[in-house]
Amino acid sequence: MRIKKGDKVKILSGKDRGKTGKVLKVLPKFDRVVVENINLMKRHKKARQTGEQSERVTVAMPIKSSNVQLICPKCSKPTRIGHKKVDGKNVRVCKKCEAEV
């Protein structure tokens, strides 16, 4: 998976198309990512103790990783990600400006 936790991404499709946000969690087994303030859903939280209040909580749900595109930190444009070997390590590279991500 090319997207990592902490990356800034742009949403390409769905109800939040065009918005940007930071990746909070990556789920490689399901090929999904959780982006802050994107794909928000209401969840009902049940009271567990007496005196505690039940409530509706807004939670960011996972989105398919193919529907997001990385924003390069150097050129600030949505870009595809390439790979390059630098000093024996694989490094992610911006396809537009060739900068390391």
C-alpha positions as a Markdown table, in Angstrom:
| # | Residue | x | y | z |
|---|---|---|---|---|
| 1 | Met | 0.0 | 0.0 | 0.0 |
| 2 | Arg | 1.5 | 3.4 | -1.0 |
| 3 | Ile | -0.5 | 5.6 | 1.4 |
| 4 | Lys | 0.9 | 5.8 | 5.0 |
| 5 | Lys | -0.4 | 7.2 | 8.3 |
| 6 | Gly | 0.2 | 10.9 | 8.5 |
| 7 | Asp | 0.1 | 11.6 | 4.8 |
| 8 | Lys | -2.1 | 14.4 | 3.4 |
| 9 | Val | -4.5 | 13.1 | 0.8 |
| 10 | Lys | -7.2 | 14.4 | -1.6 |
| 11 | Ile | -10.4 | 12.5 | -2.0 |
| 12 | Leu | -11.1 | 11.5 | -5.7 |
| 13 | Ser | -14.7 | 10.1 | -5.5 |
| 14 | Gly | -17.7 | 9.8 | -3.2 |
| 15 | Lys | -19.7 | 12.3 | -1.3 |
| 16 | Asp | -16.5 | 14.1 | 0.0 |
| 17 | Arg | -14.9 | 14.4 | -3.5 |
| 18 | Gly | -12.4 | 17.3 | -3.7 |
| 19 | Lys | -11.8 | 17.5 | 0.1 |
| 20 | Thr | -8.4 | 17.0 | 1.7 |
| 21 | Gly | -7.4 | 15.5 | 5.0 |
| 22 | Lys | -4.7 | 13.7 | 7.0 |
| 23 | Val | -4.6 | 9.9 | 7.1 |
| 24 | Leu | -5.4 | 8.7 | 10.7 |
| 25 | Lys | -5.2 | 4.9 | 10.1 |
| 26 | Val | -4.2 | 2.5 | 7.4 |
| 27 | Leu | -5.9 | -0.9 | 7.0 |
| 28 | Pro | -3.8 | -2.8 | 4.4 |
| 29 | Lys | -5.7 | -6.1 | 4.9 |
| 30 | Phe | -8.9 | -4.4 | 3.7 |
| 31 | Asp | -7.1 | -1.9 | 1.3 |
| 32 | Arg | -8.7 | 1.0 | 3.1 |
| 33 | Val | -7.7 | 4.2 | 4.9 |
| 34 | Val | -9.3 | 6.4 | 7.5 |
| 35 | Val | -9.0 | 10.1 | 6.8 |
| 36 | Glu | -9.9 | 12.8 | 9.4 |
| 37 | Asn | -13.3 | 14.6 | 8.8 |
| 38 | Ile | -14.0 | 12.4 | 5.7 |
| 39 | Asn | -16.8 | 9.8 | 5.4 |
| 40 | Leu | -18.3 | 10.7 | 8.7 |
| 41 | Met | -21.1 | 8.5 | 10.1 |
| 42 | Lys | -23.2 | 8.6 | 13.3 |
| 43 | Arg | -22.7 | 5.7 | 15.8 |
| 44 | His | -25.0 | 5.2 | 18.8 |
| 45 | Lys | -23.0 | 4.7 | 22.0 |
| 46 | Lys | -25.0 | 2.8 | 24.7 |
| 47 | Ala | -24.8 | 3.9 | 28.4 |
| 48 | Arg | -22.7 | 1.3 | 30.2 |
| 49 | Gln | -23.1 | 2.5 | 33.8 |
| 50 | Thr | -26.1 | 3.9 | 35.7 |
| 51 | Gly | -26.1 | 7.7 | 35.4 |
| 52 | Glu | -24.1 | 7.6 | 32.2 |
| 53 | Gln | -25.8 | 9.1 | 29.1 |
| 54 | Ser | -26.4 | 7.4 | 25.8 |
| 55 | Glu | -25.3 | 9.5 | 22.9 |
| 56 | Arg | -24.7 | 9.7 | 19.1 |
| 57 | Val | -21.0 | 9.9 | 18.2 |
| 58 | Thr | -19.6 | 11.1 | 14.9 |
| 59 | Val | -16.9 | 8.7 | 13.6 |
| 60 | Ala | -14.7 | 8.8 | 10.5 |
| 61 | Met | -15.2 | 5.5 | 8.6 |
| 62 | Pro | -12.7 | 3.8 | 6.3 |
| 63 | Ile | -12.6 | 4.7 | 2.6 |
| 64 | Lys | -11.1 | 2.6 | -0.3 |
| 65 | Ser | -7.4 | 3.5 | -0.8 |
| 66 | Ser | -8.0 | 3.8 | -4.6 |
| 67 | Asn | -10.3 | 6.7 | -4.0 |
| 68 | Val | -7.5 | 8.9 | -2.4 |
| 69 | Gln | -4.4 | 10.5 | -3.9 |
| 70 | Leu | -1.4 | 11.7 | -2.0 |
| 71 | Ile | -0.6 | 15.4 | -1.9 |
| 72 | Cys | 3.1 | 16.1 | -2.4 |
| 73 | Pro | 4.5 | 18.0 | 0.6 |
| 74 | Lys | 6.9 | 19.9 | -1.7 |
| 75 | Cys | 4.8 | 20.9 | -4.7 |
| 76 | Ser | 1.4 | 20.7 | -2.9 |
| 77 | Lys | -0.3 | 18.9 | -5.8 |
| 78 | Pro | -2.1 | 15.6 | -5.9 |
| 79 | Thr | 0.3 | 13.1 | -7.4 |
| 80 | Arg | 1.0 | 9.5 | -8.1 |
| 81 | Ile | 3.7 | 7.8 | -6.1 |
| 82 | Gly | 6.9 | 6.2 | -7.5 |
| 83 | His | 9.6 | 4.3 | -5.8 |
| 84 | Lys | 13.4 | 4.8 | -5.9 |
| 85 | Lys | 16.4 | 3.2 | -4.2 |
| 86 | Val | 18.5 | 5.7 | -2.2 |
| 87 | Asp | 21.4 | 4.3 | -0.2 |
| 88 | Gly | 20.0 | 0.8 | -0.3 |
| 89 | Lys | 16.5 | 1.9 | 1.0 |
| 90 | Asn | 13.3 | 2.2 | -0.9 |
| 91 | Val | 12.0 | 5.7 | -0.9 |
| 92 | Arg | 8.6 | 7.1 | -2.1 |
| 93 | Val | 8.9 | 9.7 | -4.8 |
| 94 | Cys | 6.5 | 12.3 | -6.2 |
| 95 | Lys | 5.9 | 11.6 | -9.9 |
| 96 | Lys | 5.5 | 15.4 | -10.7 |
| 97 | Cys | 8.5 | 17.0 | -9.0 |
| 98 | Glu | 10.6 | 14.0 | -8.2 |
| 99 | Ala | 10.9 | 15.0 | -4.6 |
| 100 | Glu | 11.1 | 12.4 | -1.8 |
| 101 | Val | 7.8 | 12.0 | 0.2 |
